[in-house]
Amino acid sequence: MTPTLLRLTLLCAALASSSAQAYDGPVHKQPFGLASYQTVNGQTIKQLRIGYETYGRLNAARDNVILINHYITGTSHAAGRYAASDAAPGYWDALIGAGKAIDTDRFFVIAVDALANPNSKSPTVVTTGPATLDPDTGKPYGPRFPVLATRDNVEVQRALLDSLGITKVHAVIGASAGAWASVEWASAYPERVQRLLSIVGPGVESPAYAIAKMSAWGAAVKADPNWAGGDYYGKAEPQAGLAQAMRLVTFDALSYAWADKALGLRWADAALNPAAALEHAYAVDATLTKIGEARAKGMEANMWLYTLKALQLPTVQPARIKARSLFLAINSDLIFPPALSRRAVATLQAQGTPAEFRELDLPGGHADALGAGMLVAAPAIAEFLSK
């Protein structure tokens, strides 16, 4: 394996997993379905399905529940392995398990696949979105699928909890887009959410800059001729645009320190000086391109665009949030810098909601929230959940 490909492999693993020590399993994906669901925008989805995983045991009082919302390109696979042969455990395996910060000896943890999950091609993801077959036509919905908001994920998750006889959650937790979904939960159902833990999120408001960022992450897909307005099923998919989108997302999720330390100013090819021709590249560019291509292979373009759109349609009302809250930010985060979490804590404290802020000193940017680096936050998380 070449040094560049080795670095690529290690980085992709860091973005997808957290620790070599897995949650005691095996883990099983479970389906949940609704015969009919009306979106917050008033449109109907028939035969809606999502998937979820659980860790730990639900107690007799059904009050030891922790709900996990995943990051934008993630899935409900937060801990453990489906099989011993799996290359890596779930992304927060370092935090979830017996005796860990999210202690499964004490808590019943539920992690849920989001609607329109862009990893819908994976056999371990259960979701519903534009790539799903419309039961009325037997063909993929495509752009005719109803527009979703993050609040729709909350409502479907609420229905899942209702089906399990769960009326309150000890905490709702998420990173990045999952942090926003968790804030939506605390706003929508203050009587059900006892604690809110936001990790590298945008705070309790949806900044206009973040809305524009979501559009930027989808632009390359829409610019790909194969996208065809979303009607590409049965034809060539917009993989080139999706690869560019994943390249940009990966780049934004990293940091100056990552680029300088991992790759610096090395050339992509030792024999091809970047100063000699436009097509000659630095290793940092070549590596990000390979990561984007690798990530795009397992993803679905329309599902990605619907995921982005959902994050642009906030319904949060900060004044409704009553849950004890902890906002964790990373000092090198270029997507949601610490100032956003500080502002959220100030907003909640001003209205009398107990809230606190912790800044984590991690060099790798936003993506450090998704790996073993989060072990530095384990004591703060365990303490918060014990209050």
FIMI-662600 format. One line per 5 residues: number of its first residue (from 1); their letters; for each residue x, y negated, z of N, C-alpha, C. Coordinates in steps of 0.2 Angstrom, whole numbers, plus 2048, in hexadecimal, padded with zeros to 3 digits. Each point is the difference from the previous one (the first is absolute). Layout:
NUM	a	X:Y:Z:X:Y:Z:X:Y:Z; ...
END
This chain:
1	mtptl	804:806:800:7FC:7FA:800:804:7FA:800; 7FF:7FB:7FC:804:7FA:7FF:7FE:7FC:806; 805:7FB:802:7FF:7FC:806:7F9:7FC:7FF; 7FF:7FD:7FA:7FA:7FC:7FF:7FA:804:801; 7FF:807:7FE:7FB:804:801:7FF:802:807
6	lrltl	806:801:803:800:801:807:7FC:7FB:804; 802:7FA:7FF:7FD:7FA:803:7F9:7FF:7FF; 7FE:802:7F9:7F9:800:7FE:7FC:805:805; 803:806:800:7FC:805:804:7FF:7FE:807; 806:7FD:803:7FF:7FE:807:7FB:7FB:801
11	lcaal	800:7FB:7FC:7FC:7FA:800:7F8:803:800; 7FF:804:7FB:7F9:802:7FF:7FE:804:806; 804:804:803:7FF:804:806:7FE:7FB:806; 804:7FB:800:7FF:7FB:805:7F9:7FC:800; 7FE:7FF:7F9:7F9:7FD:7FF:7FB:805:801
16	asssa	801:807:800:7FB:804:801:7FF:804:806; 806:800:804:800:804:806:803:7FD:806; 800:803:806:803:7FD:805:805:803:804; 800:807:801:804:804:804:801:807:7FE; 805:803:801:801:807:7FE:7FC:804:805
21	qaydg	7FF:7FE:806:7FC:804:805:7F9:7FF:7FF; 7FC:805:7FE:7F9:7FF:7FE:7FB:801:806; 7FB:7FD:800:7FA:801:805:7FF:808:7FF; 7FE:803:806:7FF:807:801:7FA:801:7FC; 800:804:7FB:7FA:801:7FB:7FE:807:800
26	pvhkq	7FE:803:7FA:800:7FC:7FA:7FA:7FB:800; 801:7FB:7FB:7FB:7FB:800:7FB:802:7FA; 7F9:7FE:801:7FB:802:7FB:7FD:7FA:7FE; 7FF:7FF:7F9:7FC:7FB:7FE:7F9:802:800; 7FB:7FC:802:7F9:801:801:7FC:7FB:7FC
31	pfgla	7FB:803:7FC:7FC:7FB:7FC:7FA:7FD:804; 7FE:7FA:7FF:7FA:7FD:802:7FC:7FD:7FB; 7F9:801:7FF:7FD:7FE:7FB:7F9:7FC:802; 7FE:7FC:7FC:7F9:7FD:800:7FD:801:7FA; 7F9:802:800:7FC:801:7FA:800:7F9:7FC
36	syqtv	7FF:7FB:804:7FF:7F9:7FD:803:7FB:804; 804:7FB:7FE:803:7FB:804:7FE:7F9:7FC; 7FE:7FB:804:7FF:7F9:7FD:806:7FC:802; 804:7FD:7FB:805:7FC:802:7FE:7F9:803; 805:7FD:803:7FE:7F9:803:7FE:7FB:7FA
41	ngqti	801:802:7FA:7FE:7FC:7FB:7F9:802:7FD; 7FD:805:803:7FA:802:7FE:7FF:805:7FB; 806:804:7FE:7FF:805:7FA:801:807:803; 7FD:804:7FD:7FF:807:802:805:805:7FD; 804:804:805:804:805:7FE:7FD:807:802
46	kqlri	7FF:804:7FB:7FD:807:802:806:805:801; 7FF:804:804:804:806:802:807:7FD:802; 801:7FC:804:806:7FD:802:804:805:805; 806:800:7FF:804:805:804:807:7FC:802; 802:802:806:807:7FE:802:803:806:804
51	gyety	806:7FF:801:803:805:804:803:7FD:806; 801:805:805:803:7FE:807:804:805:803; 805:7FE:804:804:805:804:7FF:7FE:807; 801:805:805:7FF:7FF:807:806:803:803; 802:7FD:806:806:803:804:7FE:7FF:807
56	grlna	801:805:804:7FD:800:807:7F9:803:801; 7FD:7FF:806:7FA:803:801:7FB:7FA:802; 7FA:800:7FE:7FB:7FC:802:7FD:802:807; 801:7FC:805:7FE:801:807:7F8:801:800; 7FE:802:806:7F8:801:801:7FD:7FA:800
61	ardnv	803:7FA:802:7FC:7FA:800:801:7FC:7F9; 804:803:7FC:801:7FE:7F9:802:7F8:800; 804:7FF:805:803:7F9:800:807:7FF:800; 803:805:7FD:808:800:800:802:800:7F9; 7FC:7FC:7FC:801:800:7F8:805:7FA:7FE
66	ilinh	805:802:7FC:804:7FA:7FD:7FF:801:7F8; 7FE:7FB:7FD:7FE:800:7F9:806:7FD:7FC; 803:803:7FB:806:7FE:7FC:7FE:7FE:7F9; 801:7FA:7FE:7FF:7FE:7F9:807:7FF:7FD; 801:803:7FA:806:801:7FD:802:7F9:7FC
71	yitgt	806:800:7FE:803:7FA:7FC:7FD:801:7F9; 802:7FB:7FC:7FD:7FF:7F9:801:806:7FB; 806:803:800:801:805:7FC:800:807:804; 7FE:800:806:800:806:804:7FA:804:800; 800:805:804:7FA:804:800:7FF:802:808
76	shaag	7FB:804:801:7FE:802:807:806:804:803; 805:802:7FC:805:805:803:805:7FC:805; 7FE:7FF:806:803:7FC:804:806:804:804; 7FF:806:801:804:804:804:800:807:7FE; 805:804:802:800:807:7FF:801:802:7F9
81	ryaas	7FF:807:7FE:801:803:7FA:7FA:804:7FE; 7FE:800:7FA:7FB:805:7FE:803:807:800; 806:801:7FE:803:806:800:808:7FF:802; 803:806:803:806:7FF:802:805:7FE:7FB; 7FE:802:7F9:805:7FF:7FB:7FF:7F8:7FD
86	daapg	7FC:7FC:803:7FF:7F9:7FE:807:7FD:801; 802:7FC:7FB:806:7FC:800:801:7FB:806; 7FA:7FD:802:800:7FB:805:7F9:800:804; 801:7FE:806:7F9:7FF:804:7FD:7FA:7FE; 7FA:7FF:803:7FC:7F9:800:804:7FA:802
91	ywdal	7FF:7FA:7FD:804:7FB:801:801:7FD:807; 7FB:801:804:801:7FE:807:802:806:805; 803:805:7FD:801:806:805:804:7FF:806; 804:7FA:7FF:805:7FE:806:7FB:7FD:805; 7FA:7FE:7FF:7FC:7FD:805:7FA:804:802
96	igagk	7FE:805:7FC:7FA:804:802:802:807:802; 7FE:802:806:801:807:802:801:800:807; 801:806:803:800:802:807:806:7FC:803; 7FE:7FC:805:805:7FC:803:803:7FA:7FD; 7FD:7FF:7FA:803:7FA:7FC:7FC:7FA:801
101	aidtd	801:7FA:7FD:7FD:7FA:802:7F8:800:7FF; 7FE:804:7FB:7F9:801:7FF:7FF:808:802; 7FF:801:806:801:806:803:7FA:805:7FF; 801:805:7FC:7FA:805:7FF:7FF:804:805; 803:800:806:7FE:804:806:7FB:7FC:803
106	rffvi	7FF:7F9:7FF:7FB:7FC:803:7FB:7FE:7FB; 802:7FE:7FA:7FB:7FD:7FB:7FE:805:7FA; 7FA:7FF:7FD:7FE:803:7FA:801:7FB:7FB; 805:801:7FB:801:7FC:7FB:7FD:802:7FA; 7FD:7FB:7FC:7FC:801:7FA:803:7FB:7FB
111	avdal	803:803:7FA:803:7FC:7FB:7FC:801:7FA; 7FE:7FB:7FC:7FB:801:7FB:803:7FD:7F9; 7FE:804:7FB:802:7FD:7F9:7FB:7FB:7FE; 803:7FA:7FE:7FC:7FA:7FE:7FC:802:7F9; 7FB:7FC:7FF:7FC:801:7FA:805:7FD:7FA
116	anpns	7FF:803:7FA:804:7FE:7FA:807:801:802; 802:805:804:807:801:801:804:801:7FA; 805:7FD:7FF:804:800:7F9:804:807:7FF; 800:804:806:803:806:800:7FB:806:7FE; 7FB:7FE:7FD:7FA:805:7FE:802:806:7FC
121	ksptv	806:800:7FD:802:805:7FC:803:806:805; 801:7FE:806:803:805:804:7FB:805:803; 801:806:800:7FB:805:803:7FF:7FF:807; 804:7FD:804:7FF:7FF:807:7FC:7F9:801; 7FE:7FD:7FB:7FC:7F9:801:7F9:801:7FE
126	vttgp	7FC:7FE:805:7F8:800:7FE:7FE:7F9:800; 7FD:7FE:7FB:7FE:7F9:7FF:7FB:7FF:7FB; 7FD:7FA:800:7FB:7FF:7FA:802:7F9:7FE; 800:7FF:7F9:801:7FA:7FD:7FF:800:7F8; 803:7FC:7FC:7FF:7FF:7F9:802:807:7FC
131	atldp	805:803:803:802:807:7FD:7FC:806:801; 7FB:7FF:805:7FB:805:802:7FB:801:7FA; 7FE:806:800:7FB:802:7FB:7F9:7FD:802; 7FD:7FC:7FC:7F9:7FD:801:7FB:806:800; 7FD:802:806:7FB:806:7FF:7FB:7FF:7FB
136	dtgkp	7FE:7FA:7FE:7FB:7FF:7FB:802:801:7F9; 807:800:7FF:802:801:7F9:805:805:7FF; 803:802:806:806:805:7FF:806:7FE:7FE; 801:7F9:7FF:806:7FD:7FE:802:7FB:805; 807:7FF:800:803:7FB:805:7FC:7F9:7FF
141	ygprf	7FF:7FD:806:7FC:7FA:800:804:7FA:7FD; 807:800:800:804:7FB:7FD:7FE:7F9:803; 800:7FB:7FC:7FE:7F9:803:7F9:7FF:802; 7FC:805:7FF:7F9:800:802:7FF:802:807; 805:802:803:7FF:801:807:7FF:7FA:804
146	pvlat	7FC:800:806:7FF:7FA:803:806:7FD:803; 801:7FA:800:805:7FC:804:800:802:807; 806:801:803:800:802:807:803:7FA:804; 7FE:7FF:807:804:7FC:804:803:804:806; 805:7FE:803:803:804:806:7FA:801:805
151	rdnve	7FB:7FC:801:7FB:802:804:7FC:806:7FE; 800:802:7FA:7FD:806:7FE:804:806:803; 806:800:801:804:805:803:7FE:801:807; 7FF:7FA:803:7FE:800:807:7F9:803:801; 7FB:7FF:7FB:7FA:803:801:7FF:807:7FF
156	vqral	805:802:7FB:800:808:7FF:803:803:806; 805:7FD:803:804:803:806:7FB:800:806; 7FC:7FB:800:7FB:800:806:7FB:806:7FF; 7FE:801:7FA:7FB:806:7FE:804:806:802; 806:801:7FF:804:806:802:800:800:807
161	ldslg	802:7FB:804:800:800:807:7F9:802:803; 7FB:7FD:7FD:7F9:802:802:7FF:807:800; 802:803:7FA:7FF:807:7FF:803:805:805; 805:7FD:803:804:804:805:7FE:7FE:807; 7FB:7FC:801:7FD:7FE:806:805:7FB:804
166	itkvh	803:7FC:7FC:805:7FB:803:7FD:7F9:800; 7FF:7FD:805:7FD:7F9:800:805:7FB:802; 806:802:803:805:7FB:801:807:803:7FF; 805:7FB:7FE:806:802:7FF:805:7FD:805; 805:804:803:805:7FD:804:804:7FB:7FD
171	aviga	801:801:7FA:804:7FB:7FC:7FF:802:7F8; 801:7FA:7FC:800:801:7F9:807:7FD:7FE; 804:804:7FC:807:7FE:7FF:801:800:7F8; 804:7FC:7FE:802:800:7F9:806:7FC:7FE; 803:802:7FB:806:7FC:7FD:7FE:7FD:7FA
176	sagaw	802:7F9:7FF:800:7FD:7F9:7F8:800:7FE; 7FE:802:7FB:7F9:800:7FE:7FC:804:805; 803:805:803:7FD:803:806:7FE:7FC:806; 805:7FB:801:7FF:7FB:805:7FA:7FC:7FF; 7FF:7FE:7F9:7FB:7FC:7FF:7F9:804:800
181	asvew	800:806:7FF:7FA:804:801:7FE:801:807; 805:800:804:7FF:801:807:7FE:7F9:803; 802:7FA:7FE:7FD:7FA:802:7F9:800:7FD; 7FE:802:7FA:7F9:800:7FE:7FC:804:805; 803:806:802:7FC:804:805:7FE:7FC:806
186	asayp	805:7FD:803:800:7FC:806:7FB:7FA:800; 7FF:7FD:7FA:7FC:7FB:7FF:7F9:803:7FE; 7FF:805:7FD:7F9:803:7FE:7FD:803:806; 804:804:804:7FD:803:806:804:7FF:806; 7FF:7FA:803:804:7FF:806:7FE:804:806
191	ervqr	7F9:802:800:7FE:805:805:803:807:800; 803:802:7FA:802:806:800:808:801:800; 803:7FA:7FF:808:800:800:802:7FD:806; 804:804:804:803:7FE:806:807:7FD:800; 804:802:7FB:806:7FD:7FF:802:800:7F8
196	llsiv	803:7FB:7FE:802:7FF:7F9:808:7FF:800; 803:804:7FC:807:800:7FF:802:7FF:7F9; 802:7FA:7FE:802:7FE:7F9:807:800:7FF; 803:804:7FB:807:800:7FF:801:7FD:7F9; 805:7FC:800:801:7FC:7FA:7FA:7FE:7FB
201	gpgve	7FB:7FD:804:7FA:7FE:7FC:800:7F9:7FF; 7FB:7FD:7FD:7FF:7F9:7FE:7FD:7FC:806; 7FF:803:806:7FD:7FD:805:7F8:801:800; 7FC:7FB:802:7F9:801:800:7FD:7FB:7FB; 804:7FE:7FC:7FD:7FC:7FA:803:803:7FA
206	spaya	7FD:7FF:7FA:803:803:7FA:803:7FA:7FC; 806:7FF:800:803:7FA:7FD:7FF:800:7F9; 800:7FA:7FD:7FF:7FF:7F9:806:803:7FC; 806:7FF:803:806:803:7FD:800:807:7FF; 7FD:804:806:7FF:807:7FF:7FB:802:7FB
211	iakms	7FB:7FC:7FF:7FB:802:7FA:804:7FF:7F9; 804:7FB:800:804:800:7F9:805:805:800; 803:802:805:805:806:800:7FC:806:7FE; 7FA:802:802:7FD:805:7FD:7FF:800:7F9; 7FE:7FA:7FD:7FF:7FF:7F9:807:802:7FC
216	awgaa	805:7FD:803:807:801:7FD:801:808:800; 7FF:803:805:801:807:800:7FC:804:7FB; 7FA:7FD:7FD:7FC:804:7FC:801:7FD:7F8; 804:7FB:800:800:7FD:7F9:803:804:7FB; 806:804:802:803:804:7FB:7FC:805:7FD
221	vkadp	7FB:803:804:7FC:805:7FE:7FB:7FD:7FB; 7FD:7FA:801:7FB:7FD:7FC:804:7FE:7F9; 806:7FF:800:804:7FE:7FA:802:805:7FC; 7FF:806:803:802:806:7FC:7FA:802:7FB; 802:800:7F9:7FB:801:7FB:7FC:807:802
226	nwagg	803:805:803:7FC:806:801:7FB:7FF:805; 800:7FB:804:7FB:7FF:805:7F9:7FF:7FD; 800:7FC:7FA:7F9:800:7FC:7FA:7FE:805; 802:7FB:804:7FA:7FE:804:7FE:805:805; 804:805:801:7FE:805:805:7FC:806:7FD
231	dyygk	7FF:800:7FA:7FD:806:7FC:805:804:7FC; 805:803:804:805:804:7FD:800:807:801; 7FB:802:803:7FF:807:802:7FF:805:7FA; 804:805:7FF:800:804:7FA:805:7FE:7FB; 804:7FA:802:805:7FD:7FB:806:7FF:804
236	aepqa	805:7FD:7FD:806:7FF:804:7FF:7FB:806; 803:801:805:7FF:7FC:806:805:7FA:800; 7FF:7FB:804:804:7FA:800:806:801:805; 804:806:7FF:805:801:804:806:7FB:801; 801:7FD:7FA:806:7FB:800:7FE:7FA:804
241	glaqa	7FA:7FE:800:7FE:7FA:804:7FF:802:807; 7FE:806:802:800:803:807:807:800:803; 805:803:7FB:807:800:803:802:7F9:801; 7FF:7FB:7FC:802:7FA:802:7FD:7FD:806; 7F9:802:801:7FD:7FE:806:803:803:807
246	mrlvt	802:806:7FF:803:804:806:807:7FD:801; 804:7FE:7FB:806:7FD:800:800:7FA:805; 7FB:7FB:7FE:7FF:7FA:803:7FE:801:808; 7FB:805:801:7FE:801:807:806:802:804; 804:805:7FD:806:803:804:805:7FA:801
251	fdals	801:7FC:7FB:804:7FA:801:7FE:7FB:806; 7FA:7FF:7FF:7FD:7FB:805:800:803:807; 800:807:801:7FF:803:806:807:801:803; 806:7FE:7FD:806:801:802:803:7F9:802; 807:7FF:800:802:7FA:803:807:7FE:7FD
256	yawad	802:7FA:801:807:7FE:7FE:805:805:803; 800:802:806:805:804:804:800:807:7FC; 7FA:803:7FF:800:806:7FC:804:800:7FA; 7FE:7FB:7FC:803:7FF:7F9:808:800:801; 802:7FB:804:807:7FF:801:804:806:803
261	kalgl	7FD:803:805:803:806:803:800:806:7FB; 7FA:802:7FE:800:806:7FC:803:800:7F9; 800:7FA:7FD:802:800:7F9:805:7FA:7FE; 7FF:7FA:803:804:7FB:7FF:800:7FD:7F9; 806:7FF:7FD:801:7FD:7F9:803:806:7FC
266	rwada	7FF:806:802:802:806:7FC:7FC:800:7F9; 804:802:7FB:7FC:801:7F9:7FD:806:800; 7FA:800:7FC:7FC:807:7FF:805:805:7FD; 804:7FE:7FB:805:804:7FD:806:7FD:800; 805:803:803:807:7FE:801:803:7FD:7FA
271	alnpa	7FE:803:7FA:803:7FE:7F9:7FC:7FA:7FD; 7FB:7FE:803:7FB:7FB:7FD:800:7FA:804; 804:7FB:7FF:800:7FA:803:7FA:7FC:7FF; 7FC:7FE:805:7FA:7FC:7FF:801:7F9:7FC; 806:7FE:801:801:7FA:7FC:801:800:7F9
276	aaleh	801:807:7FD:802:801:7F9:7F9:800:7FC; 7FB:802:803:7FA:801:7FC:7F9:7FF:804; 7FB:7FE:7FD:7FA:7FF:804:7FD:807:803; 801:805:7FC:7FD:806:803:805:804:805; 806:7FD:801:804:803:805:7FD:7FE:807
281	ayavd	800:804:805:7FC:7FF:806:805:801:806; 7FE:7FD:806:803:801:806:7FC:806:803; 804:803:805:7FD:806:803:7F9:7FF:804; 800:7FA:802:7FA:7FF:804:7FA:800:7FB; 800:7FD:7FA:7FB:800:7FC:7FE:807:7FD
286	atltk	806:804:7FF:7FF:807:7FD:7FC:804:805; 802:7FF:806:7FE:804:806:7F8:7FF:801; 7FE:7F9:800:7F9:7FE:801:7FC:803:7FA; 803:800:7FA:7FC:802:7FA:7FF:808:801; 805:804:802:7FF:807:801:7FB:801:806
291	igear	800:7FC:805:7FB:801:805:7F9:7FF:7FE; 7FF:7FA:7FC:7FA:7FF:7FD:7FD:805:7FC; 804:803:7FC:7FE:805:7FB:7FE:806:804; 804:802:805:7FF:806:804:7F9:7FF:804; 7FF:7FB:803:7FA:7FF:804:7FA:7FF:7FC
296	akgme	801:7FE:7FA:7FA:7FF:7FB:7FD:807:7FE; 805:805:7FF:7FE:806:7FD:7FA:804:804; 800:7FE:807:7FB:803:804:7FA:7FC:801; 7FF:7FA:7FD:7FB:7FB:801:7FB:7FF:7FA; 7FB:7FD:802:7FA:7FF:7FB:7FF:7F9:7FF
301	anmwl	800:7FD:7FA:801:7F9:7FF:7F9:7FC:803; 7FA:803:7FE:7FA:7FC:802:7FF:801:807; 802:805:803:7FF:801:807:805:7FA:804; 806:7FF:7FD:804:7FB:803:7FD:7F9:7FF; 7FD:7FF:7FA:7FD:7F9:7FF:7FA:7FF:805
306	ytlka	7FC:805:801:7FB:800:805:802:7FF:807; 806:803:802:802:7FF:806:803:7F9:802; 803:7FD:7FB:802:7F9:800:7FA:7FC:801; 7FB:801:7FC:7FA:7FC:800:7FD:800:807; 7FF:806:803:7FD:800:806:803:7FC:805
311	lqlpt	807:7FF:800:804:7FC:805:7FF:7F9:7FE; 7FD:7FE:7FB:7FF:7F9:7FE:7F9:7FE:802; 7FC:804:804:7F9:7FE:801:7FF:801:808; 803:7FC:804:7FF:800:807:7F9:7FF:803; 7FF:803:805:7FA:7FE:804:801:7FF:807
316	vqpar	806:7FF:802:802:7FF:807:7FE:7FA:803; 7FD:800:806:7FE:7FA:804:804:800:806; 806:7FD:801:804:800:806:7FC:800:806; 7FB:7FB:800:7FD:7FF:807:7FC:806:802; 7FF:805:7FC:7FD:806:802:804:805:803
321	ikars	807:7FF:800:805:805:802:800:7FF:808; 7FF:806:803:800:800:807:805:805:803; 803:804:7FC:804:806:802:807:7FD:802; 803:803:806:806:7FF:802:805:801:7F9; 804:7FB:7FF:804:801:7F9:807:7FF:801
326	lflai	804:804:7FC:807:7FF:800:802:800:7F8; 804:7FA:7FF:802:7FF:7F9:808:801:800; 802:805:7FC:807:801:7FF:802:7FE:7F9; 806:7FC:800:802:7FE:7F9:808:801:800; 802:800:7FA:807:802:7FF:804:7F9:7FD
331	nsdli	805:7FF:803:803:7F9:7FF:803:800:7F8; 801:805:7FD:802:800:7F9:7FB:801:7FB; 7FA:800:802:7FA:801:7FC:7FF:7FB:7FB; 800:801:7FA:7FF:7FB:7FB:7F8:800:7FD; 7FC:805:802:7F9:800:7FE:7FC:7FC:805
336	fppal	800:802:806:7FC:7FD:805:805:7FE:806; 803:7FB:7FF:805:7FD:805:7FD:800:807; 804:800:805:7FE:7FF:807:7FC:7FB:802; 800:7FA:7FD:7FC:7FA:801:7F9:802:7FF; 7FE:804:7FC:7F9:802:7FF:7FD:803:806
341	srrav	804:805:803:7FE:803:806:800:7FC:806; 805:7FB:801:800:7FB:805:7F9:7FC:800; 7FF:7FE:7FA:7FA:7FC:7FF:7F9:804:802; 800:806:7FE:7FA:804:802:800:800:808; 805:801:803:800:801:808:7FE:7F9:803
346	atlqa	802:7FB:7FD:7FE:7F9:803:7F9:7FF:7FF; 7FD:802:7FA:7F9:800:7FE:7FC:804:805; 802:806:802:7FC:804:804:801:7FE:807; 806:7FE:802:801:7FD:807:7FC:7FA:802; 7FF:7FC:7FB:7FC:7FA:800:7F9:801:801
351	qgtpa	7FD:806:7FE:7F9:801:801:7FF:805:806; 806:801:804:7FF:804:806:801:808:7FF; 802:802:7FA:801:807:7FE:807:802:802; 801:805:804:807:802:802:804:802:7FA; 806:7FD:7FF:804:801:7FA:807:7FF:802
356	efrel	804:804:7FD:808:7FF:800:803:801:7FA; 806:7FE:800:804:800:7FA:807:803:801; 803:804:7FC:807:803:801:803:7FF:7F9; 806:7FE:800:804:800:7F9:805:805:801; 800:804:7FA:805:805:800:806:7FE:7FC
361	dlpgg	806:802:802:806:7FE:7FD:802:806:7FC; 7FE:800:7F9:801:805:7FC:803:7FD:7F9; 805:803:7FD:803:7FD:7FA:7FC:802:7F9; 7FC:805:800:7FE:802:7FA:7FA:7FD:7FD; 7FD:7FB:803:7FA:7FD:7FD:7F9:804:802
366	hadal	7FB:7FE:7FD:7F9:803:801:800:807:800; 804:804:7FC:800:807:800:803:803:806; 803:7FD:804:803:802:807:7FA:802:804; 7FA:7FE:7FF:7FB:802:804:7FD:807:7FF; 803:803:7FA:7FD:806:7FE:805:806:801
371	gagml	805:7FF:804:805:805:801:802:801:807; 805:804:801:803:801:807:802:7FA:803; 802:7FA:7FC:802:7FA:804:7FA:7FE:805; 7FA:802:7FF:7FB:7FE:804:801:803:807; 804:804:801:802:803:807:802:7FA:805
376	vaapa	802:7FA:7FD:802:7FB:804:7FA:7FD:804; 7FA:801:7FC:7FA:7FD:803:7FC:805:804; 803:806:801:7FC:806:803:7FE:7FE:808; 805:7FD:803:7FE:7FE:807:7FB:7FB:801; 800:7FB:7FB:7FB:7FB:800:7F9:803:7FE
381	iaefl	800:804:7FC:7FA:803:7FE:7FD:805:805; 804:804:803:7FE:804:806:7FD:7FC:806; 804:7FA:801:7FD:7FC:806:7FA:7FD:7FE; 7FF:7FE:7FA:7FA:7FD:7FE:7FA:804:800; 801:807:7FE:7FA:804:800:7FF:803:807
386	sk	804:7FF:805:7FF:802:807:7FD:7FB:804; 7FF:7F9:7FD:7FD:7FB:804:7F8:801:801
END
